[in-house]
Amino acid sequence: MPEGHLVYFLRDVVEQIDLWAITGHYEGESRGQPPYHPVMMACLLLYSYAKGIFSSRKIMAACQEQIPFRVMVSEDVPDFRTISDFRTIHLAALEGLFVEGLRLCAAAGLVKVGTIALDGTKIKANASRHKAMSYDRMQEEEKRLRREIRELLARAESTDAEEDARHGDRRRDELPEELSRRKDRLKRIRDAKAALEAAAKAKAEAEAAAKQARGPREAGGSRPKGAAELH
């Protein structure tokens, strides 16, 4: 993937932000395995929401199947419930973190992050009057970004709630239990193939028999054109 891809840029941006509002939550964590790194999780959510992916289940699938997401998570693919819980636990902190990250993106020269426009947020560093004007615009733009981030987070929350109601603890794309093990799956596939081939053969034989039965009737049911009766 090219060095200039948005994923690398966002990762570098998020790494420059103070994440204590999130990392402080895990101080004194006593579980056997540490939580997924906050930088990775925050970058994953920001990139996903900016790309219009709000479902935690779809984010998990993207982490398994899409290169930009694999760059972020490597082999540490978080479960959809982990993604959803991370957003819920750190909702307030994520709002501020995303706004700060987007402002930093804009100040560095980026005008768009996925579907999120950053126009008007870049700080001009020439004359004092331009600085003052930029500061005023920044204040307004921050309010706009904060509203947009709230809408994105709310949409993600409602999407997960809707999918949880429909799918419970399932991912939604799991194979049936009887097809999840390769040994059993291969037997089922071979049996299904044999059944389809048998059905196709039976159909071909039935069509051939029907055609053969029609043949004599069609042959004897008409007189050659122009033939005259002999008396």
Secondary structure, 3 states (H helix, E strand, C coil): CCCCCHHHHHHHHHHCCCCHHHHHHHCCCCCCCCCCCHHHHHHHHHHHHHCCCCCHHHHHHHHHHCHHHHHHHCCCCCCHHHHHHHHHHCHHHHHHHHHHHHHHHHHHCCCEECCEECCCCCCCCCCHHHHHHHHHHHHHHHHHHHHHHHHHHHHHHHHHHHHHHHHCCCCCCCCCHHHCCHHHHHHHHHHHHHHHHHHHHHHHHHHHHHHHHHHHHHHHCCCCCCCCCCC
